[in-house]
Amino acid sequence: MKGVIVGLSLTDAQIERYIRHIVLPGVGSEGQERIISGRALLIGAGGLGSPVAYYLAAAGVGTIGLIDDDVVSISNLQRQILHTTNDIDRPKVISAGEKLVSMNPECRVVTYQERLTASNVKDIFNDYDVFVDCTDNFETRFLANDACVMTKKPFFHGAVLRFFGQAMTIIPGQGPCYRCVFQTPPPPAKVQTCAQAGIIGVLPGIIGVIQATEVLKYFLEMGDLLIGKMLTCDALTMEFNKTEIRKNSNCPACGSNPAI
């Protein structure tokens, strides 16, 4: 796998920590080495970022980047499980980084207390193998998708609102990108946020765990990824559905004549 180094020697402590992975058929020590060599950037350290970060760090992903310019507020604590009451008014990336290193000291956490923008995306993206969409705004999501298409790096999309969530895995060159589904961001006036529409607190956990699972499967080169598939979850009915997504030849990002 491009960007992932294989051939590390696991220490006795690592074998003990990750033994439940190592005994899995098809994973073994080589699979765990792939995870340890992995570098993932999480775009957002809130509702989705919390479960994604926790499970990737626990699994042993060697480098986890966190980019978020927000601070913890008391209304976040209903769903953003990386943070506690003592973290209110602290930068989310600092709060999150402390929890991850405390849980797995071998995990290298890199924090960016800023917003992902067109001016910093290239420099930040160069240091990572995969990118996880844990953002809560369309501008950043479209920017991340376009950057992944241009750099040919995987992008693991997730979104939640009210009782509904969705996830999709984008591997440039192997399937459609986010713009194949939604070509342009909706007008800001038509976008409802969690603050306006509400969200059931457990929903980011459901979708975030799915995103983390997809990342680990990618590092392990195992299973079927959600490439060309939008997985949706209705928490009220507890129904999951997969919708086939076709690559759009007119997509402005990954189409035959990209305009971005």
C-alpha positions as a LaTeX table, in Angstrom:
\begin{tabular}{lrrr}
\hline
Residue & $x$ (\AA) & $y$ (\AA) & $z$ (\AA) \\
\hline
Met1 & 0.00 & 0.00 & 0.00 \\
Lys2 & 1.41 & 3.36 & $-1.00$ \\
Gly3 & 2.67 & 5.34 & 1.98 \\
Val4 & 2.38 & 2.44 & 4.44 \\
Ile5 & 5.60 & 0.79 & 5.60 \\
Val6 & 5.56 & $-2.95$ & 6.33 \\
Gly7 & 8.30 & $-4.87$ & 8.09 \\
Leu8 & 8.39 & $-3.44$ & 11.59 \\
Ser9 & 9.17 & $-5.71$ & 14.52 \\
Leu10 & 6.49 & $-5.75$ & 17.18 \\
Thr11 & 7.71 & $-5.46$ & 20.75 \\
Asp12 & 6.47 & $-7.72$ & 23.50 \\
Ala13 & 4.39 & $-4.83$ & 24.84 \\
Gln14 & 2.82 & $-4.26$ & 21.41 \\
Ile15 & 2.04 & $-7.95$ & 21.03 \\
Glu16 & 0.31 & $-7.91$ & 24.40 \\
Arg17 & $-1.63$ & $-4.73$ & 23.61 \\
Tyr18 & $-2.76$ & $-5.79$ & 20.14 \\
Ile19 & $-3.03$ & $-9.56$ & 20.62 \\
Arg20 & $-6.76$ & $-9.58$ & 19.79 \\
His21 & $-5.87$ & $-8.18$ & 16.38 \\
Ile22 & $-2.87$ & $-10.44$ & 15.90 \\
Val23 & $-4.86$ & $-13.64$ & 16.43 \\
Leu24 & $-7.46$ & $-12.58$ & 13.86 \\
Pro25 & $-7.24$ & $-14.73$ & 10.70 \\
Gly26 & $-5.78$ & $-12.66$ & 7.89 \\
Val27 & $-4.46$ & $-9.92$ & 10.19 \\
Gly28 & $-1.59$ & $-11.28$ & 12.25 \\
Ser29 & 1.52 & $-9.30$ & 13.11 \\
Glu30 & 1.90 & $-8.03$ & 9.54 \\
Gly31 & $-1.57$ & $-6.53$ & 9.61 \\
Gln32 & $-0.90$ & $-4.87$ & 12.94 \\
Glu33 & 2.34 & $-3.47$ & 11.53 \\
Arg34 & 0.33 & $-1.92$ & 8.71 \\
Ile35 & $-1.97$ & $-0.26$ & 11.24 \\
Ile36 & 0.96 & 1.02 & 13.29 \\
Ser37 & 2.55 & 2.48 & 10.15 \\
Gly38 & $-0.70$ & 4.20 & 9.16 \\
Arg39 & $-1.14$ & 7.98 & 9.23 \\
Ala40 & $-4.68$ & 9.35 & 9.41 \\
Leu41 & $-5.86$ & 12.97 & 9.48 \\
Leu42 & $-9.21$ & 13.60 & 11.17 \\
Ile43 & $-10.90$ & 16.74 & 9.92 \\
Gly44 & $-12.83$ & 17.72 & 13.03 \\
Ala45 & $-12.44$ & 16.71 & 16.68 \\
Gly46 & $-16.10$ & 16.78 & 17.70 \\
Gly47 & $-19.02$ & 14.38 & 17.37 \\
Leu48 & $-17.67$ & 12.15 & 14.59 \\
Gly49 & $-14.04$ & 12.80 & 15.39 \\
Ser50 & $-14.44$ & 11.49 & 18.93 \\
Pro51 & $-15.29$ & 7.83 & 18.15 \\
Val52 & $-13.06$ & 7.76 & 15.06 \\
Ala53 & $-10.07$ & 9.03 & 17.03 \\
Tyr54 & $-10.67$ & 6.77 & 20.01 \\
Tyr55 & $-10.91$ & 3.59 & 17.96 \\
Leu56 & $-8.03$ & 4.39 & 15.60 \\
Ala57 & $-5.77$ & 5.20 & 18.55 \\
Ala58 & $-6.87$ & 2.06 & 20.40 \\
Ala59 & $-6.22$ & $-0.02$ & 17.28 \\
Gly60 & $-2.68$ & 1.31 & 17.13 \\
Val61 & $-2.72$ & 3.72 & 14.19 \\
Gly62 & 0.73 & 5.23 & 14.53 \\
Thr63 & 0.03 & 8.85 & 13.62 \\
Ile64 & $-3.30$ & 10.62 & 14.08 \\
Gly65 & $-3.67$ & 14.23 & 12.99 \\
Leu66 & $-6.47$ & 16.38 & 14.41 \\
Ile67 & $-7.47$ & 19.65 & 12.75 \\
Asp68 & $-10.16$ & 21.82 & 14.34 \\
Asp69 & $-10.27$ & 25.51 & 15.27 \\
Asp70 & $-13.10$ & 25.22 & 17.81 \\
Val71 & $-13.14$ & 25.09 & 21.61 \\
Val72 & $-15.18$ & 22.79 & 23.82 \\
Ser73 & $-18.58$ & 24.05 & 24.93 \\
Ile74 & $-20.98$ & 22.45 & 27.38 \\
Ser75 & $-23.46$ & 21.67 & 24.57 \\
Asn76 & $-20.80$ & 19.50 & 22.90 \\
Leu77 & $-20.64$ & 17.05 & 25.79 \\
Gln78 & $-23.93$ & 15.36 & 24.88 \\
Arg79 & $-22.17$ & 13.59 & 21.98 \\
Gln80 & $-18.48$ & 14.59 & 21.75 \\
Ile81 & $-17.12$ & 11.91 & 24.05 \\
Leu82 & $-13.45$ & 12.88 & 23.71 \\
His83 & $-14.15$ & 15.90 & 25.92 \\
Thr84 & $-15.25$ & 16.34 & 29.54 \\
Thr85 & $-16.71$ & 19.11 & 31.66 \\
Asn86 & $-13.18$ & 20.10 & 32.70 \\
Asp87 & $-12.33$ & 20.76 & 29.05 \\
Ile88 & $-14.92$ & 23.52 & 28.52 \\
Asp89 & $-13.35$ & 26.52 & 26.75 \\
Arg90 & $-10.22$ & 24.53 & 25.88 \\
Pro91 & $-9.22$ & 23.89 & 22.24 \\
Lys92 & $-10.78$ & 20.64 & 21.05 \\
Val93 & $-7.57$ & 19.37 & 19.46 \\
Ile94 & $-5.66$ & 19.80 & 22.72 \\
Ser95 & $-8.36$ & 18.12 & 24.79 \\
Ala96 & $-8.66$ & 15.27 & 22.29 \\
Gly97 & $-4.93$ & 14.77 & 21.96 \\
Glu98 & $-4.51$ & 14.36 & 25.71 \\
Lys99 & $-7.17$ & 11.64 & 25.85 \\
Leu100 & $-5.71$ & 9.69 & 22.95 \\
Val101 & $-2.14$ & 9.70 & 24.26 \\
Ser102 & $-3.39$ & 8.75 & 27.72 \\
Met103 & $-5.24$ & 5.79 & 26.25 \\
Asn104 & $-2.41$ & 4.71 & 23.94 \\
Pro105 & 0.98 & 6.35 & 24.64 \\
Glu106 & 2.41 & 4.81 & 21.46 \\
Cys107 & 0.06 & 6.88 & 19.31 \\
Arg108 & 1.64 & 10.04 & 17.88 \\
Val109 & $-0.98$ & 12.79 & 17.87 \\
Val110 & $-0.39$ & 15.89 & 15.75 \\
Thr111 & $-2.72$ & 18.83 & 16.41 \\
Tyr112 & $-3.67$ & 21.74 & 14.17 \\
Gln113 & $-5.67$ & 24.39 & 15.99 \\
Glu114 & $-6.95$ & 25.91 & 12.79 \\
Arg115 & $-9.53$ & 25.45 & 10.07 \\
Leu116 & $-8.72$ & 23.47 & 6.94 \\
Thr117 & $-8.44$ & 25.98 & 4.09 \\
Ala118 & $-7.22$ & 26.14 & 0.52 \\
Ser119 & $-4.04$ & 27.81 & 1.77 \\
Asn120 & $-3.00$ & 25.08 & 4.24 \\
Val121 & $-4.55$ & 21.92 & 2.80 \\
Lys122 & $-1.62$ & 20.99 & 0.55 \\
Asp123 & 1.04 & 21.19 & 3.26 \\
Ile124 & $-1.08$ & 19.32 & 5.81 \\
Phe125 & $-2.21$ & 16.59 & 3.41 \\
Asn126 & 1.35 & 15.70 & 2.42 \\
Asp127 & 1.95 & 14.13 & 5.84 \\
Tyr128 & $-0.93$ & 11.61 & 5.85 \\
Asp129 & $-2.10$ & 8.47 & 4.06 \\
Val130 & $-5.86$ & 8.79 & 4.64 \\
Phe131 & $-8.36$ & 11.50 & 5.55 \\
Val132 & $-11.52$ & 11.17 & 7.61 \\
Asp133 & $-14.44$ & 13.55 & 7.19 \\
Cys134 & $-15.47$ & 14.47 & 10.72 \\
Thr135 & $-16.39$ & 18.03 & 9.86 \\
Asp136 & $-19.76$ & 19.70 & 10.37 \\
Asn137 & $-19.73$ & 22.09 & 7.42 \\
Phe138 & $-19.98$ & 21.66 & 3.67 \\
Glu139 & $-17.23$ & 24.10 & 2.71 \\
Thr140 & $-14.56$ & 22.08 & 4.51 \\
Arg141 & $-16.01$ & 18.75 & 3.33 \\
Phe142 & $-15.92$ & 19.74 & $-0.34$ \\
Leu143 & $-12.41$ & 21.14 & 0.05 \\
Ala144 & $-11.18$ & 17.89 & 1.63 \\
Asn145 & $-12.85$ & 15.78 & $-1.05$ \\
Asp146 & $-11.27$ & 17.82 & $-3.84$ \\
Ala147 & $-7.83$ & 17.68 & $-2.21$ \\
Cys148 & $-8.09$ & 13.90 & $-1.87$ \\
Val149 & $-9.10$ & 13.54 & $-5.51$ \\
Met150 & $-6.16$ & 15.68 & $-6.61$ \\
Thr151 & $-3.65$ & 13.83 & $-4.43$ \\
Lys152 & $-5.26$ & 10.43 & $-5.07$ \\
Lys153 & $-5.62$ & 9.72 & $-1.37$ \\
Pro154 & $-8.56$ & 7.98 & 0.39 \\
Phe155 & $-11.35$ & 10.05 & 1.92 \\
Phe156 & $-13.77$ & 8.52 & 4.44 \\
His157 & $-16.98$ & 10.55 & 4.50 \\
Gly158 & $-19.44$ & 10.71 & 7.37 \\
Ala159 & $-22.32$ & 13.03 & 8.25 \\
Val160 & $-25.03$ & 13.15 & 10.94 \\
Leu161 & $-28.12$ & 15.21 & 11.74 \\
Arg162 & $-31.19$ & 14.60 & 13.93 \\
Phe163 & $-31.67$ & 10.80 & 13.77 \\
Phe164 & $-30.02$ & 10.25 & 10.38 \\
Gly165 & $-26.43$ & 9.46 & 9.44 \\
Gln166 & $-24.50$ & 8.42 & 6.36 \\
Ala167 & $-21.05$ & 7.13 & 5.41 \\
Met168 & $-19.17$ & 6.59 & 2.16 \\
Thr169 & $-15.60$ & 5.67 & 1.28 \\
Ile170 & $-13.90$ & 7.50 & $-1.58$ \\
Ile171 & $-10.82$ & 5.96 & $-3.19$ \\
Pro172 & $-9.82$ & 8.18 & $-6.15$ \\
Gly173 & $-9.54$ & 6.16 & $-9.33$ \\
Gln174 & $-11.63$ & 3.29 & $-7.97$ \\
Gly175 & $-15.06$ & 4.88 & $-7.65$ \\
Pro176 & $-17.08$ & 8.08 & $-7.35$ \\
Cys177 & $-16.10$ & 10.99 & $-5.14$ \\
Tyr178 & $-18.31$ & 13.12 & $-2.88$ \\
Arg179 & $-18.97$ & 15.61 & $-5.71$ \\
Cys180 & $-20.35$ & 12.80 & $-7.85$ \\
Val181 & $-23.22$ & 12.72 & $-5.36$ \\
Phe182 & $-23.41$ & 16.40 & $-4.40$ \\
Gln183 & $-21.78$ & 18.58 & $-7.06$ \\
Thr184 & $-21.80$ & 21.86 & $-5.16$ \\
Pro185 & $-22.32$ & 22.95 & $-1.55$ \\
Pro186 & $-25.90$ & 23.97 & $-0.75$ \\
Pro187 & $-26.59$ & 27.66 & $-0.05$ \\
Pro188 & $-25.75$ & 28.43 & 3.60 \\
Ala189 & $-29.29$ & 29.69 & 4.22 \\
Lys190 & $-30.67$ & 26.23 & 3.40 \\
Val191 & $-28.30$ & 24.27 & 5.62 \\
Gln192 & $-29.48$ & 23.25 & 9.07 \\
Thr193 & $-26.87$ & 22.65 & 11.73 \\
Cys194 & $-27.04$ & 20.38 & 14.77 \\
Ala195 & $-27.61$ & 23.49 & 16.86 \\
Gln196 & $-30.70$ & 24.31 & 14.80 \\
Ala197 & $-32.10$ & 20.86 & 14.01 \\
Gly198 & $-30.77$ & 18.84 & 16.94 \\
Ile199 & $-29.06$ & 15.45 & 17.00 \\
Ile200 & $-29.46$ & 12.32 & 19.08 \\
Gly201 & $-26.20$ & 12.01 & 21.01 \\
Val202 & $-25.37$ & 8.41 & 20.11 \\
Leu203 & $-25.64$ & 8.86 & 16.34 \\
Pro204 & $-22.10$ & 10.22 & 15.77 \\
Gly205 & $-20.87$ & 7.15 & 17.63 \\
Ile206 & $-22.62$ & 4.83 & 15.19 \\
Ile207 & $-21.36$ & 6.58 & 12.06 \\
Gly208 & $-17.93$ & 7.33 & 13.50 \\
Val209 & $-17.33$ & 3.68 & 14.34 \\
Ile210 & $-18.27$ & 2.78 & 10.75 \\
Gln211 & $-15.74$ & 5.31 & 9.45 \\
Ala212 & $-13.02$ & 3.95 & 11.76 \\
Thr213 & $-13.81$ & 0.42 & 10.62 \\
Glu214 & $-13.39$ & 1.46 & 6.99 \\
Val215 & $-10.02$ & 3.07 & 7.75 \\
Leu216 & $-8.74$ & $-0.07$ & 9.48 \\
Lys217 & $-9.97$ & $-2.27$ & 6.63 \\
Tyr218 & $-8.12$ & $-0.02$ & 4.20 \\
Phe219 & $-4.87$ & $-0.29$ & 6.16 \\
Leu220 & $-5.33$ & $-4.06$ & 6.44 \\
Glu221 & $-6.36$ & $-4.44$ & 2.78 \\
Met222 & $-9.26$ & $-6.63$ & 3.90 \\
Gly223 & $-12.99$ & $-6.79$ & 3.24 \\
Asp224 & $-15.24$ & $-4.70$ & 1.03 \\
Leu225 & $-15.05$ & $-0.94$ & 1.44 \\
Leu226 & $-17.97$ & 1.43 & 0.92 \\
Ile227 & $-16.61$ & 2.46 & $-2.48$ \\
Gly228 & $-19.47$ & 3.55 & $-4.71$ \\
Lys229 & $-21.94$ & 2.96 & $-1.88$ \\
Met230 & $-23.68$ & 5.40 & 0.44 \\
Leu231 & $-24.54$ & 3.67 & 3.70 \\
Thr232 & $-27.39$ & 5.39 & 5.53 \\
Cys233 & $-28.67$ & 4.86 & 9.06 \\
Asp234 & $-32.07$ & 5.82 & 10.43 \\
Ala235 & $-31.66$ & 5.61 & 14.19 \\
Leu236 & $-35.42$ & 5.77 & 14.84 \\
Thr237 & $-36.19$ & 2.64 & 12.82 \\
Met238 & $-32.65$ & 1.21 & 13.21 \\
Glu239 & $-32.55$ & 0.56 & 9.48 \\
Phe240 & $-29.34$ & 0.59 & 7.45 \\
Asn241 & $-29.44$ & 0.89 & 3.68 \\
Lys242 & $-26.81$ & 0.91 & 0.94 \\
Thr243 & $-27.36$ & 2.99 & $-2.16$ \\
Glu244 & $-25.19$ & 2.40 & $-5.21$ \\
Ile245 & $-23.43$ & 5.57 & $-6.36$ \\
Arg246 & $-22.07$ & 5.76 & $-9.89$ \\
Lys247 & $-19.10$ & 7.81 & $-10.96$ \\
Asn248 & $-20.30$ & 10.98 & $-12.68$ \\
Ser249 & $-18.37$ & 11.61 & $-15.91$ \\
Asn250 & $-19.29$ & 15.30 & $-15.59$ \\
Cys251 & $-18.10$ & 15.56 & $-11.98$ \\
Pro252 & $-16.15$ & 18.84 & $-11.58$ \\
Ala253 & $-13.59$ & 17.07 & $-9.37$ \\
Cys254 & $-13.04$ & 13.54 & $-10.75$ \\
Gly255 & $-14.88$ & 13.63 & $-14.11$ \\
Ser256 & $-13.50$ & 13.44 & $-17.62$ \\
Asn257 & $-12.85$ & 17.18 & $-17.71$ \\
Pro258 & $-12.35$ & 18.31 & $-14.11$ \\
Ala259 & $-12.86$ & 22.01 & $-13.51$ \\
Ile260 & $-11.50$ & 22.14 & $-9.96$ \\
\hline
\end{tabular}
